Amino acid sequence: MPTDSEAIDLGNGTKYTRVVWGDNNEWVGINEWHLTPAGELCGGWIPFAGTSYPAGQPTWDVISRAPLTLSPSLLCRSCQHHGFIREGRWVPA
Ligand SMILES: [Zn+2]
């Protein structure tokens, strides 16, 4: 099973945890965390493209791992929280 690391702050009320998988602890994606407009914890699984983890679709392209930049934007299906992870920061869309 994939395992989460400690949360990393992206700013603007958004954090992520690295998700690694397999014997080599391959970094296969993140769980992204934010608050809903009502202040409840919400989040989603963001699998990276091109890893050995069978994530299915969609996946996100890793433009840079350090600082983290992903493409395209992240849109929460639950609360519509929407933005970009660019250079280790959350940029609201
Ligand atoms: Zn949400």
PDB file of the backbone (N, CA, C, O) and the ligand in Angstrom, with CONECT records:
HET     ZN  A 101       1
ATOM      1  N   MET A   1       0.843  -1.198   0.000  1.00  0.00           N
ATOM      2  CA  MET A   1       0.000   0.000   0.000  1.00  0.00           C
ATOM      3  C   MET A   1       0.875   1.244   0.000  1.00  0.00           C
ATOM      4  O   MET A   1       1.933   1.262   0.629  1.00  0.00           O
ATOM      5  N   PRO A   2       0.435   2.291  -0.708  1.00  0.00           N
ATOM      6  CA  PRO A   2       1.163   3.560  -0.647  1.00  0.00           C
ATOM      7  C   PRO A   2       1.160   4.117   0.775  1.00  0.00           C
ATOM      8  O   PRO A   2       0.231   3.874   1.545  1.00  0.00           O
ATOM      9  N   THR A   3       2.190   4.854   1.107  1.00  0.00           N
ATOM     10  CA  THR A   3       2.266   5.457   2.433  1.00  0.00           C
ATOM     11  C   THR A   3       2.498   6.953   2.304  1.00  0.00           C
ATOM     12  O   THR A   3       3.157   7.421   1.376  1.00  0.00           O
ATOM     13  N   ASP A   4       1.940   7.694   3.259  1.00  0.00           N
ATOM     14  CA  ASP A   4       2.051   9.145   3.296  1.00  0.00           C
ATOM     15  C   ASP A   4       3.200   9.574   4.187  1.00  0.00           C
ATOM     16  O   ASP A   4       3.515   8.915   5.178  1.00  0.00           O
ATOM     17  N   SER A   5       3.821  10.684   3.826  1.00  0.00           N
ATOM     18  CA  SER A   5       4.826  11.308   4.680  1.00  0.00           C
ATOM     19  C   SER A   5       4.176  12.471   5.430  1.00  0.00           C
ATOM     20  O   SER A   5       2.966  12.683   5.348  1.00  0.00           O
ATOM     21  N   GLU A   6       4.990  13.204   6.148  1.00  0.00           N
ATOM     22  CA  GLU A   6       4.539  14.392   6.866  1.00  0.00           C
ATOM     23  C   GLU A   6       4.066  15.465   5.883  1.00  0.00           C
ATOM     24  O   GLU A   6       4.575  15.565   4.767  1.00  0.00           O
ATOM     25  N   ALA A   7       3.094  16.259   6.309  1.00  0.00           N
ATOM     26  CA  ALA A   7       2.529  17.286   5.436  1.00  0.00           C
ATOM     27  C   ALA A   7       3.533  18.406   5.162  1.00  0.00           C
ATOM     28  O   ALA A   7       4.273  18.829   6.050  1.00  0.00           O
ATOM     29  N   ILE A   8       3.540  18.869   3.925  1.00  0.00           N
ATOM     30  CA  ILE A   8       4.398  19.965   3.476  1.00  0.00           C
ATOM     31  C   ILE A   8       3.497  21.137   3.090  1.00  0.00           C
ATOM     32  O   ILE A   8       2.575  20.984   2.289  1.00  0.00           O
ATOM     33  N   ASP A   9       3.772  22.299   3.663  1.00  0.00           N
ATOM     34  CA  ASP A   9       2.910  23.470   3.461  1.00  0.00           C
ATOM     35  C   ASP A   9       3.202  24.133   2.118  1.00  0.00           C
ATOM     36  O   ASP A   9       4.353  24.430   1.798  1.00  0.00           O
ATOM     37  N   LEU A  10       2.144  24.361   1.333  1.00  0.00           N
ATOM     38  CA  LEU A  10       2.262  25.053   0.044  1.00  0.00           C
ATOM     39  C   LEU A  10       1.853  26.511   0.142  1.00  0.00           C
ATOM     40  O   LEU A  10       1.985  27.262  -0.824  1.00  0.00           O
ATOM     41  N   GLY A  11       1.352  26.922   1.316  1.00  0.00           N
ATOM     42  CA  GLY A  11       0.810  28.272   1.454  1.00  0.00           C
ATOM     43  C   GLY A  11      -0.624  28.339   0.971  1.00  0.00           C
ATOM     44  O   GLY A  11      -1.138  27.389   0.380  1.00  0.00           O
ATOM     45  N   ASN A  12      -1.278  29.486   1.229  1.00  0.00           N
ATOM     46  CA  ASN A  12      -2.675  29.684   0.836  1.00  0.00           C
ATOM     47  C   ASN A  12      -3.584  28.566   1.344  1.00  0.00           C
ATOM     48  O   ASN A  12      -4.538  28.179   0.669  1.00  0.00           O
ATOM     49  N   GLY A  13      -3.283  28.050   2.536  1.00  0.00           N
ATOM     50  CA  GLY A  13      -4.161  27.070   3.170  1.00  0.00           C
ATOM     51  C   GLY A  13      -4.109  25.679   2.577  1.00  0.00           C
ATOM     52  O   GLY A  13      -5.015  24.875   2.800  1.00  0.00           O
ATOM     53  N   THR A  14      -3.078  25.388   1.836  1.00  0.00           N
ATOM     54  CA  THR A  14      -2.994  24.109   1.139  1.00  0.00           C
ATOM     55  C   THR A  14      -1.692  23.396   1.508  1.00  0.00           C
ATOM     56  O   THR A  14      -0.629  24.011   1.598  1.00  0.00           O
ATOM     57  N   LYS A  15      -1.806  22.093   1.718  1.00  0.00           N
ATOM     58  CA  LYS A  15      -0.640  21.270   2.058  1.00  0.00           C
ATOM     59  C   LYS A  15      -0.645  20.015   1.201  1.00  0.00           C
ATOM     60  O   LYS A  15      -1.639  19.686   0.553  1.00  0.00           O
ATOM     61  N   TYR A  16       0.489  19.322   1.213  1.00  0.00           N
ATOM     62  CA  TYR A  16       0.471  18.010   0.589  1.00  0.00           C
ATOM     63  C   TYR A  16       1.321  17.036   1.388  1.00  0.00           C
ATOM     64  O   TYR A  16       2.212  17.417   2.146  1.00  0.00           O
ATOM     65  N   THR A  17       1.011  15.776   1.186  1.00  0.00           N
ATOM     66  CA  THR A  17       1.857  14.713   1.700  1.00  0.00           C
ATOM     67  C   THR A  17       2.362  13.917   0.507  1.00  0.00           C
ATOM     68  O   THR A  17       1.621  13.638  -0.436  1.00  0.00           O
ATOM     69  N   ARG A  18       3.630  13.560   0.567  1.00  0.00           N
ATOM     70  CA  ARG A  18       4.197  12.713  -0.490  1.00  0.00           C
ATOM     71  C   ARG A  18       3.640  11.312  -0.349  1.00  0.00           C
ATOM     72  O   ARG A  18       3.476  10.817   0.765  1.00  0.00           O
ATOM     73  N   VAL A  19       3.353  10.680  -1.451  1.00  0.00           N
ATOM     74  CA  VAL A  19       2.921   9.288  -1.434  1.00  0.00           C
ATOM     75  C   VAL A  19       3.984   8.467  -2.167  1.00  0.00           C
ATOM     76  O   VAL A  19       4.270   8.696  -3.342  1.00  0.00           O
ATOM     77  N   VAL A  20       4.556   7.511  -1.445  1.00  0.00           N
ATOM     78  CA  VAL A  20       5.577   6.649  -2.030  1.00  0.00           C
ATOM     79  C   VAL A  20       5.060   5.225  -2.062  1.00  0.00           C
ATOM     80  O   VAL A  20       4.138   4.866  -1.329  1.00  0.00           O
ATOM     81  N   TRP A  21       5.656   4.429  -2.910  1.00  0.00           N
ATOM     82  CA  TRP A  21       5.121   3.100  -3.149  1.00  0.00           C
ATOM     83  C   TRP A  21       6.255   2.157  -3.553  1.00  0.00           C
ATOM     84  O   TRP A  21       7.188   2.547  -4.255  1.00  0.00           O
ATOM     85  N   GLY A  22       6.153   0.929  -3.101  1.00  0.00           N
ATOM     86  CA  GLY A  22       7.073  -0.114  -3.535  1.00  0.00           C
ATOM     87  C   GLY A  22       8.342  -0.163  -2.711  1.00  0.00           C
ATOM     88  O   GLY A  22       8.569   0.674  -1.837  1.00  0.00           O
ATOM     89  N   ASP A  23       9.164  -1.155  -3.003  1.00  0.00           N
ATOM     90  CA  ASP A  23      10.381  -1.406  -2.242  1.00  0.00           C
ATOM     91  C   ASP A  23      11.372  -0.251  -2.344  1.00  0.00           C
ATOM     92  O   ASP A  23      12.172  -0.040  -1.432  1.00  0.00           O
ATOM     93  N   ASN A  24      11.326   0.501  -3.449  1.00  0.00           N
ATOM     94  CA  ASN A  24      12.272   1.599  -3.644  1.00  0.00           C
ATOM     95  C   ASN A  24      11.735   2.940  -3.146  1.00  0.00           C
ATOM     96  O   ASN A  24      12.358   3.983  -3.343  1.00  0.00           O
ATOM     97  N   ASN A  25      10.552   2.894  -2.489  1.00  0.00           N
ATOM     98  CA  ASN A  25       9.921   4.138  -2.038  1.00  0.00           C
ATOM     99  C   ASN A  25       9.837   5.162  -3.165  1.00  0.00           C
ATOM    100  O   ASN A  25      10.150   6.339  -2.991  1.00  0.00           O
ATOM    101  N   GLU A  26       9.408   4.680  -4.316  1.00  0.00           N
ATOM    102  CA  GLU A  26       9.225   5.585  -5.456  1.00  0.00           C
ATOM    103  C   GLU A  26       8.157   6.625  -5.133  1.00  0.00           C
ATOM    104  O   GLU A  26       7.090   6.296  -4.615  1.00  0.00           O
ATOM    105  N   TRP A  27       8.462   7.901  -5.451  1.00  0.00           N
ATOM    106  CA  TRP A  27       7.493   8.987  -5.224  1.00  0.00           C
ATOM    107  C   TRP A  27       6.489   8.945  -6.359  1.00  0.00           C
ATOM    108  O   TRP A  27       6.817   9.303  -7.490  1.00  0.00           O
ATOM    109  N   VAL A  28       5.264   8.511  -6.071  1.00  0.00           N
ATOM    110  CA  VAL A  28       4.276   8.244  -7.126  1.00  0.00           C
ATOM    111  C   VAL A  28       3.135   9.254  -7.169  1.00  0.00           C
ATOM    112  O   VAL A  28       2.294   9.207  -8.067  1.00  0.00           O
ATOM    113  N   GLY A  29       3.107  10.170  -6.200  1.00  0.00           N
ATOM    114  CA  GLY A  29       2.049  11.172  -6.217  1.00  0.00           C
ATOM    115  C   GLY A  29       1.963  11.890  -4.895  1.00  0.00           C
ATOM    116  O   GLY A  29       2.812  11.729  -4.017  1.00  0.00           O
ATOM    117  N   ILE A  30       0.918  12.687  -4.770  1.00  0.00           N
ATOM    118  CA  ILE A  30       0.695  13.398  -3.504  1.00  0.00           C
ATOM    119  C   ILE A  30      -0.770  13.267  -3.109  1.00  0.00           C
ATOM    120  O   ILE A  30      -1.646  13.046  -3.945  1.00  0.00           O
ATOM    121  N   ASN A  31      -1.004  13.411  -1.810  1.00  0.00           N
ATOM    122  CA  ASN A  31      -2.339  13.729  -1.337  1.00  0.00           C
ATOM    123  C   ASN A  31      -2.332  15.214  -1.005  1.00  0.00           C
ATOM    124  O   ASN A  31      -1.517  15.688  -0.212  1.00  0.00           O
ATOM    125  N   GLU A  32      -3.248  15.929  -1.623  1.00  0.00           N
ATOM    126  CA  GLU A  32      -3.329  17.393  -1.472  1.00  0.00           C
ATOM    127  C   GLU A  32      -4.459  17.697  -0.495  1.00  0.00           C
ATOM    128  O   GLU A  32      -5.548  17.130  -0.586  1.00  0.00           O
ATOM    129  N   TRP A  33      -4.175  18.616   0.454  1.00  0.00           N
ATOM    130  CA  TRP A  33      -5.108  18.900   1.563  1.00  0.00           C
ATOM    131  C   TRP A  33      -5.442  20.379   1.613  1.00  0.00           C
ATOM    132  O   TRP A  33      -4.563  21.225   1.445  1.00  0.00           O
ATOM    133  N   HIS A  34      -6.704  20.691   1.843  1.00  0.00           N
ATOM    134  CA  HIS A  34      -7.156  22.079   1.959  1.00  0.00           C
ATOM    135  C   HIS A  34      -8.416  22.094   2.794  1.00  0.00           C
ATOM    136  O   HIS A  34      -8.923  21.040   3.179  1.00  0.00           O
ATOM    137  N   LEU A  35      -8.924  23.278   3.078  1.00  0.00           N
ATOM    138  CA  LEU A  35     -10.179  23.416   3.799  1.00  0.00           C
ATOM    139  C   LEU A  35     -11.274  23.829   2.831  1.00  0.00           C
ATOM    140  O   LEU A  35     -11.041  24.600   1.900  1.00  0.00           O
ATOM    141  N   THR A  36     -12.469  23.308   3.063  1.00  0.00           N
ATOM    142  CA  THR A  36     -13.628  23.738   2.280  1.00  0.00           C
ATOM    143  C   THR A  36     -14.020  25.144   2.723  1.00  0.00           C
ATOM    144  O   THR A  36     -13.539  25.616   3.753  1.00  0.00           O
ATOM    145  N   PRO A  37     -14.890  25.828   1.960  1.00  0.00           N
ATOM    146  CA  PRO A  37     -15.379  27.140   2.409  1.00  0.00           C
ATOM    147  C   PRO A  37     -16.007  27.075   3.812  1.00  0.00           C
ATOM    148  O   PRO A  37     -16.018  28.078   4.525  1.00  0.00           O
ATOM    149  N   ALA A  38     -16.522  25.916   4.208  1.00  0.00           N
ATOM    150  CA  ALA A  38     -17.098  25.747   5.546  1.00  0.00           C
ATOM    151  C   ALA A  38     -16.048  25.407   6.597  1.00  0.00           C
ATOM    152  O   ALA A  38     -16.373  25.259   7.775  1.00  0.00           O
ATOM    153  N   GLY A  39     -14.785  25.282   6.175  1.00  0.00           N
ATOM    154  CA  GLY A  39     -13.709  25.049   7.126  1.00  0.00           C
ATOM    155  C   GLY A  39     -13.437  23.596   7.449  1.00  0.00           C
ATOM    156  O   GLY A  39     -12.772  23.295   8.440  1.00  0.00           O
ATOM    157  N   GLU A  40     -13.941  22.695   6.630  1.00  0.00           N
ATOM    158  CA  GLU A  40     -13.717  21.273   6.865  1.00  0.00           C
ATOM    159  C   GLU A  40     -12.553  20.776   6.021  1.00  0.00           C
ATOM    160  O   GLU A  40     -12.351  21.219   4.890  1.00  0.00           O
ATOM    161  N   LEU A  41     -11.785  19.840   6.593  1.00  0.00           N
ATOM    162  CA  LEU A  41     -10.636  19.288   5.883  1.00  0.00           C
ATOM    163  C   LEU A  41     -11.098  18.505   4.662  1.00  0.00           C
ATOM    164  O   LEU A  41     -12.019  17.693   4.740  1.00  0.00           O
ATOM    165  N   CYS A  42     -10.448  18.760   3.545  1.00  0.00           N
ATOM    166  CA  CYS A  42     -10.821  18.146   2.281  1.00  0.00           C
ATOM    167  C   CYS A  42      -9.521  17.846   1.547  1.00  0.00           C
ATOM    168  O   CYS A  42      -8.484  18.421   1.876  1.00  0.00           O
ATOM    169  N   GLY A  43      -9.557  16.980   0.585  1.00  0.00           N
ATOM    170  CA  GLY A  43      -8.330  16.696  -0.132  1.00  0.00           C
ATOM    171  C   GLY A  43      -8.539  15.684  -1.226  1.00  0.00           C
ATOM    172  O   GLY A  43      -9.636  15.160  -1.420  1.00  0.00           O
ATOM    173  N   GLY A  44      -7.461  15.419  -1.938  1.00  0.00           N
ATOM    174  CA  GLY A  44      -7.571  14.491  -3.045  1.00  0.00           C
ATOM    175  C   GLY A  44      -6.233  13.863  -3.401  1.00  0.00           C
ATOM    176  O   GLY A  44      -5.170  14.392  -3.076  1.00  0.00           O
ATOM    177  N   TRP A  45      -6.309  12.748  -4.059  1.00  0.00           N
ATOM    178  CA  TRP A  45      -5.154  11.970  -4.510  1.00  0.00           C
ATOM    179  C   TRP A  45      -4.743  12.436  -5.892  1.00  0.00           C
ATOM    180  O   TRP A  45      -5.550  12.468  -6.821  1.00  0.00           O
ATOM    181  N   ILE A  46      -3.460  12.800  -6.013  1.00  0.00           N
ATOM    182  CA  ILE A  46      -2.922  13.339  -7.260  1.00  0.00           C
ATOM    183  C   ILE A  46      -1.796  12.422  -7.721  1.00  0.00           C
ATOM    184  O   ILE A  46      -0.648  12.617  -7.324  1.00  0.00           O
ATOM    185  N   PRO A  47      -2.098  11.435  -8.543  1.00  0.00           N
ATOM    186  CA  PRO A  47      -1.048  10.535  -9.019  1.00  0.00           C
ATOM    187  C   PRO A  47      -0.193  11.192 -10.106  1.00  0.00           C
ATOM    188  O   PRO A  47      -0.705  11.907 -10.968  1.00  0.00           O
ATOM    189  N   PHE A  48       1.101  10.939 -10.049  1.00  0.00           N
ATOM    190  CA  PHE A  48       2.014  11.491 -11.053  1.00  0.00           C
ATOM    191  C   PHE A  48       2.010  10.614 -12.305  1.00  0.00           C
ATOM    192  O   PHE A  48       1.837   9.398 -12.227  1.00  0.00           O
ATOM    193  N   ALA A  49       2.201  11.244 -13.441  1.00  0.00           N
ATOM    194  CA  ALA A  49       2.349  10.516 -14.699  1.00  0.00           C
ATOM    195  C   ALA A  49       3.712   9.828 -14.733  1.00  0.00           C
ATOM    196  O   ALA A  49       4.690  10.336 -14.184  1.00  0.00           O
ATOM    197  N   GLY A  50       3.762   8.684 -15.376  1.00  0.00           N
ATOM    198  CA  GLY A  50       5.039   8.050 -15.670  1.00  0.00           C
ATOM    199  C   GLY A  50       5.679   7.300 -14.524  1.00  0.00           C
ATOM    200  O   GLY A  50       6.870   6.992 -14.586  1.00  0.00           O
ATOM    201  N   THR A  51       4.919   6.991 -13.467  1.00  0.00           N
ATOM    202  CA  THR A  51       5.481   6.177 -12.391  1.00  0.00           C
ATOM    203  C   THR A  51       5.092   4.719 -12.610  1.00  0.00           C
ATOM    204  O   THR A  51       4.335   4.402 -13.527  1.00  0.00           O
ATOM    205  N   SER A  52       5.614   3.839 -11.765  1.00  0.00           N
ATOM    206  CA  SER A  52       5.266   2.421 -11.883  1.00  0.00           C
ATOM    207  C   SER A  52       3.994   2.083 -11.114  1.00  0.00           C
ATOM    208  O   SER A  52       3.538   0.940 -11.145  1.00  0.00           O
ATOM    209  N   TYR A  53       3.413   3.073 -10.418  1.00  0.00           N
ATOM    210  CA  TYR A  53       2.172   2.820  -9.681  1.00  0.00           C
ATOM    211  C   TYR A  53       0.992   2.813 -10.645  1.00  0.00           C
ATOM    212  O   TYR A  53       0.835   3.754 -11.422  1.00  0.00           O
ATOM    213  N   PRO A  54       0.161   1.776 -10.615  1.00  0.00           N
ATOM    214  CA  PRO A  54      -0.972   1.698 -11.556  1.00  0.00           C
ATOM    215  C   PRO A  54      -2.114   2.596 -11.124  1.00  0.00           C
ATOM    216  O   PRO A  54      -3.117   2.132 -10.580  1.00  0.00           O
ATOM    217  N   ALA A  55      -1.951   3.883 -11.372  1.00  0.00           N
ATOM    218  CA  ALA A  55      -2.881   4.875 -10.837  1.00  0.00           C
ATOM    219  C   ALA A  55      -4.134   5.026 -11.679  1.00  0.00           C
ATOM    220  O   ALA A  55      -5.146   5.519 -11.182  1.00  0.00           O
ATOM    221  N   GLY A  56      -4.096   4.619 -12.935  1.00  0.00           N
ATOM    222  CA  GLY A  56      -5.210   4.928 -13.829  1.00  0.00           C
ATOM    223  C   GLY A  56      -5.150   6.368 -14.274  1.00  0.00           C
ATOM    224  O   GLY A  56      -4.073   6.964 -14.308  1.00  0.00           O
ATOM    225  N   GLN A  57      -6.289   6.937 -14.616  1.00  0.00           N
ATOM    226  CA  GLN A  57      -6.352   8.311 -15.114  1.00  0.00           C
ATOM    227  C   GLN A  57      -7.320   9.114 -14.262  1.00  0.00           C
ATOM    228  O   GLN A  57      -8.248   8.531 -13.701  1.00  0.00           O
ATOM    229  N   PRO A  58      -7.148  10.414 -14.138  1.00  0.00           N
ATOM    230  CA  PRO A  58      -6.084  11.196 -14.750  1.00  0.00           C
ATOM    231  C   PRO A  58      -4.800  11.135 -13.928  1.00  0.00           C
ATOM    232  O   PRO A  58      -4.808  10.708 -12.774  1.00  0.00           O
ATOM    233  N   THR A  59      -3.702  11.568 -14.535  1.00  0.00           N
ATOM    234  CA  THR A  59      -2.453  11.759 -13.813  1.00  0.00           C
ATOM    235  C   THR A  59      -1.961  13.178 -14.086  1.00  0.00           C
ATOM    236  O   THR A  59      -2.412  13.846 -15.016  1.00  0.00           O
ATOM    237  N   TRP A  60      -1.022  13.617 -13.247  1.00  0.00           N
ATOM    238  CA  TRP A  60      -0.460  14.964 -13.392  1.00  0.00           C
ATOM    239  C   TRP A  60       0.998  14.871 -13.811  1.00  0.00           C
ATOM    240  O   TRP A  60       1.738  14.011 -13.334  1.00  0.00           O
ATOM    241  N   ASP A  61       1.400  15.752 -14.694  1.00  0.00           N
ATOM    242  CA  ASP A  61       2.798  15.810 -15.118  1.00  0.00           C
ATOM    243  C   ASP A  61       3.626  16.537 -14.069  1.00  0.00           C
ATOM    244  O   ASP A  61       3.233  17.592 -13.573  1.00  0.00           O
ATOM    245  N   VAL A  62       4.764  15.966 -13.740  1.00  0.00           N
ATOM    246  CA  VAL A  62       5.683  16.580 -12.792  1.00  0.00           C
ATOM    247  C   VAL A  62       6.672  17.425 -13.594  1.00  0.00           C
ATOM    248  O   VAL A  62       7.576  16.903 -14.246  1.00  0.00           O
ATOM    249  N   ILE A  63       6.479  18.733 -13.530  1.00  0.00           N
ATOM    250  CA  ILE A  63       7.378  19.648 -14.236  1.00  0.00           C
ATOM    251  C   ILE A  63       8.684  19.771 -13.462  1.00  0.00           C
ATOM    252  O   ILE A  63       9.765  19.833 -14.047  1.00  0.00           O
ATOM    253  N   SER A  64       8.565  19.806 -12.125  1.00  0.00           N
ATOM    254  CA  SER A  64       9.726  19.874 -11.247  1.00  0.00           C
ATOM    255  C   SER A  64       9.385  19.198  -9.937  1.00  0.00           C
ATOM    256  O   SER A  64       8.275  19.343  -9.425  1.00  0.00           O
ATOM    257  N   ARG A  65      10.356  18.445  -9.385  1.00  0.00           N
ATOM    258  CA  ARG A  65      10.127  17.791  -8.092  1.00  0.00           C
ATOM    259  C   ARG A  65      10.563  18.661  -6.933  1.00  0.00           C
ATOM    260  O   ARG A  65       9.993  18.567  -5.846  1.00  0.00           O
ATOM    261  N   ALA A  66      11.564  19.509  -7.138  1.00  0.00           N
ATOM    262  CA  ALA A  66      12.071  20.358  -6.070  1.00  0.00           C
ATOM    263  C   ALA A  66      12.537  21.680  -6.661  1.00  0.00           C
ATOM    264  O   ALA A  66      13.580  21.732  -7.313  1.00  0.00           O
ATOM    265  N   PRO A  67      11.780  22.743  -6.443  1.00  0.00           N
ATOM    266  CA  PRO A  67      10.473  22.783  -5.781  1.00  0.00           C
ATOM    267  C   PRO A  67       9.390  22.158  -6.666  1.00  0.00           C
ATOM    268  O   PRO A  67       9.509  22.123  -7.890  1.00  0.00           O
ATOM    269  N   LEU A  68       8.344  21.671  -6.020  1.00  0.00           N
ATOM    270  CA  LEU A  68       7.328  20.920  -6.751  1.00  0.00           C
ATOM    271  C   LEU A  68       6.504  21.818  -7.675  1.00  0.00           C
ATOM    272  O   LEU A  68       5.961  22.841  -7.258  1.00  0.00           O
ATOM    273  N   THR A  69       6.429  21.407  -8.932  1.00  0.00           N
ATOM    274  CA  THR A  69       5.550  22.055  -9.911  1.00  0.00           C
ATOM    275  C   THR A  69       4.831  20.960 -10.684  1.00  0.00           C
ATOM    276  O   THR A  69       5.459  20.066 -11.250  1.00  0.00           O
ATOM    277  N   LEU A  70       3.490  21.044 -10.700  1.00  0.00           N
ATOM    278  CA  LEU A  70       2.680  20.060 -11.403  1.00  0.00           C
ATOM    279  C   LEU A  70       1.859  20.738 -12.495  1.00  0.00           C
ATOM    280  O   LEU A  70       1.588  21.938 -12.435  1.00  0.00           O
ATOM    281  N   SER A  71       1.471  19.954 -13.482  1.00  0.00           N
ATOM    282  CA  SER A  71       0.585  20.429 -14.538  1.00  0.00           C
ATOM    283  C   SER A  71      -0.382  19.310 -14.909  1.00  0.00           C
ATOM    284  O   SER A  71       0.056  18.162 -14.983  1.00  0.00           O
ATOM    285  N   PRO A  72      -1.660  19.567 -15.144  1.00  0.00           N
ATOM    286  CA  PRO A  72      -2.306  20.889 -15.106  1.00  0.00           C
ATOM    287  C   PRO A  72      -2.712  21.276 -13.678  1.00  0.00           C
ATOM    288  O   PRO A  72      -2.150  20.765 -12.709  1.00  0.00           O
ATOM    289  N   SER A  73      -3.685  22.175 -13.554  1.00  0.00           N
ATOM    290  CA  SER A  73      -4.155  22.634 -12.253  1.00  0.00           C
ATOM    291  C   SER A  73      -4.883  21.510 -11.526  1.00  0.00           C
ATOM    292  O   SER A  73      -5.216  20.483 -12.117  1.00  0.00           O
ATOM    293  N   LEU A  74      -5.126  21.726 -10.219  1.00  0.00           N
ATOM    294  CA  LEU A  74      -5.827  20.761  -9.380  1.00  0.00           C
ATOM    295  C   LEU A  74      -7.190  21.340  -9.019  1.00  0.00           C
ATOM    296  O   LEU A  74      -7.288  22.406  -8.412  1.00  0.00           O
ATOM    297  N   LEU A  75      -8.228  20.624  -9.399  1.00  0.00           N
ATOM    298  CA  LEU A  75      -9.599  21.052  -9.099  1.00  0.00           C
ATOM    299  C   LEU A  75     -10.248  19.996  -8.217  1.00  0.00           C
ATOM    300  O   LEU A  75     -10.359  18.833  -8.607  1.00  0.00           O
ATOM    301  N   CYS A  76     -10.679  20.408  -7.021  1.00  0.00           N
ATOM    302  CA  CYS A  76     -11.329  19.475  -6.100  1.00  0.00           C
ATOM    303  C   CYS A  76     -12.747  19.187  -6.561  1.00  0.00           C
ATOM    304  O   CYS A  76     -13.546  20.097  -6.780  1.00  0.00           O
ATOM    305  N   ARG A  77     -13.041  17.903  -6.702  1.00  0.00           N
ATOM    306  CA  ARG A  77     -14.385  17.529  -7.153  1.00  0.00           C
ATOM    307  C   ARG A  77     -15.421  17.698  -6.055  1.00  0.00           C
ATOM    308  O   ARG A  77     -16.618  17.759  -6.334  1.00  0.00           O
ATOM    309  N   SER A  78     -14.965  17.775  -4.792  1.00  0.00           N
ATOM    310  CA  SER A  78     -15.912  17.901  -3.678  1.00  0.00           C
ATOM    311  C   SER A  78     -16.307  19.348  -3.427  1.00  0.00           C
ATOM    312  O   SER A  78     -17.492  19.660  -3.307  1.00  0.00           O
ATOM    313  N   CYS A  79     -15.300  20.248  -3.345  1.00  0.00           N
ATOM    314  CA  CYS A  79     -15.604  21.620  -2.920  1.00  0.00           C
ATOM    315  C   CYS A  79     -15.165  22.671  -3.935  1.00  0.00           C
ATOM    316  O   CYS A  79     -15.302  23.866  -3.674  1.00  0.00           O
ATOM    317  N   GLN A  80     -14.646  22.256  -5.075  1.00  0.00           N
ATOM    318  CA  GLN A  80     -14.257  23.173  -6.159  1.00  0.00           C
ATOM    319  C   GLN A  80     -13.020  24.010  -5.845  1.00  0.00           C
ATOM    320  O   GLN A  80     -12.706  24.945  -6.581  1.00  0.00           O
ATOM    321  N   HIS A  81     -12.314  23.685  -4.760  1.00  0.00           N
ATOM    322  CA  HIS A  81     -11.009  24.308  -4.493  1.00  0.00           C
ATOM    323  C   HIS A  81     -10.142  24.092  -5.733  1.00  0.00           C
ATOM    324  O   HIS A  81     -10.013  22.970  -6.222  1.00  0.00           O
ATOM    325  N   HIS A  82      -9.548  25.180  -6.236  1.00  0.00           N
ATOM    326  CA  HIS A  82      -8.904  25.083  -7.542  1.00  0.00           C
ATOM    327  C   HIS A  82      -7.643  25.931  -7.561  1.00  0.00           C
ATOM    328  O   HIS A  82      -7.662  27.093  -7.157  1.00  0.00           O
ATOM    329  N   GLY A  83      -6.574  25.360  -8.020  1.00  0.00           N
ATOM    330  CA  GLY A  83      -5.346  26.124  -8.134  1.00  0.00           C
ATOM    331  C   GLY A  83      -4.237  25.295  -8.744  1.00  0.00           C
ATOM    332  O   GLY A  83      -4.437  24.167  -9.196  1.00  0.00           O
ATOM    333  N   PHE A  84      -3.064  25.894  -8.739  1.00  0.00           N
ATOM    334  CA  PHE A  84      -1.877  25.276  -9.325  1.00  0.00           C
ATOM    335  C   PHE A  84      -0.830  25.069  -8.233  1.00  0.00           C
ATOM    336  O   PHE A  84      -0.741  25.859  -7.293  1.00  0.00           O
ATOM    337  N   ILE A  85      -0.046  24.015  -8.361  1.00  0.00           N
ATOM    338  CA  ILE A  85       1.169  23.882  -7.556  1.00  0.00           C
ATOM    339  C   ILE A  85       2.325  24.283  -8.459  1.00  0.00           C
ATOM    340  O   ILE A  85       2.663  23.596  -9.422  1.00  0.00           O
ATOM    341  N   ARG A  86       2.922  25.429  -8.109  1.00  0.00           N
ATOM    342  CA  ARG A  86       4.029  25.970  -8.905  1.00  0.00           C
ATOM    343  C   ARG A  86       5.169  26.347  -7.963  1.00  0.00           C
ATOM    344  O   ARG A  86       4.992  27.151  -7.047  1.00  0.00           O
ATOM    345  N   GLU A  87       6.326  25.763  -8.199  1.00  0.00           N
ATOM    346  CA  GLU A  87       7.536  26.072  -7.437  1.00  0.00           C
ATOM    347  C   GLU A  87       7.286  25.974  -5.945  1.00  0.00           C
ATOM    348  O   GLU A  87       7.698  26.835  -5.167  1.00  0.00           O
ATOM    349  N   GLY A  88       6.594  24.894  -5.560  1.00  0.00           N
ATOM    350  CA  GLY A  88       6.392  24.615  -4.143  1.00  0.00           C
ATOM    351  C   GLY A  88       5.357  25.475  -3.448  1.00  0.00           C
ATOM    352  O   GLY A  88       5.273  25.491  -2.220  1.00  0.00           O
ATOM    353  N   ARG A  89       4.549  26.212  -4.259  1.00  0.00           N
ATOM    354  CA  ARG A  89       3.535  27.094  -3.695  1.00  0.00           C
ATOM    355  C   ARG A  89       2.188  26.801  -4.336  1.00  0.00           C
ATOM    356  O   ARG A  89       2.099  26.394  -5.494  1.00  0.00           O
ATOM    357  N   TRP A  90       1.117  27.024  -3.528  1.00  0.00           N
ATOM    358  CA  TRP A  90      -0.234  26.924  -4.067  1.00  0.00           C
ATOM    359  C   TRP A  90      -0.623  28.267  -4.668  1.00  0.00           C
ATOM    360  O   TRP A  90      -0.608  29.291  -3.986  1.00  0.00           O
ATOM    361  N   VAL A  91      -0.974  28.253  -5.954  1.00  0.00           N
ATOM    362  CA  VAL A  91      -1.397  29.469  -6.646  1.00  0.00           C
ATOM    363  C   VAL A  91      -2.877  29.308  -6.981  1.00  0.00           C
ATOM    364  O   VAL A  91      -3.219  28.514  -7.857  1.00  0.00           O
ATOM    365  N   PRO A  92      -3.766  30.043  -6.305  1.00  0.00           N
ATOM    366  CA  PRO A  92      -5.189  29.911  -6.584  1.00  0.00           C
ATOM    367  C   PRO A  92      -5.506  30.201  -8.046  1.00  0.00           C
ATOM    368  O   PRO A  92      -4.936  31.113  -8.645  1.00  0.00           O
ATOM    369  N   ALA A  93      -6.418  29.418  -8.616  1.00  0.00           N
ATOM    370  CA  ALA A  93      -6.786  29.613 -10.022  1.00  0.00           C
ATOM    371  C   ALA A  93      -7.817  30.733 -10.155  1.00  0.00           C
ATOM    372  O   ALA A  93      -8.250  31.045 -11.265  1.00  0.00           O
TER     373      ALA A  93
HETATM  374 ZN    ZN A 101     -12.107  20.124  -1.545  1.00  0.00          ZN2+
END
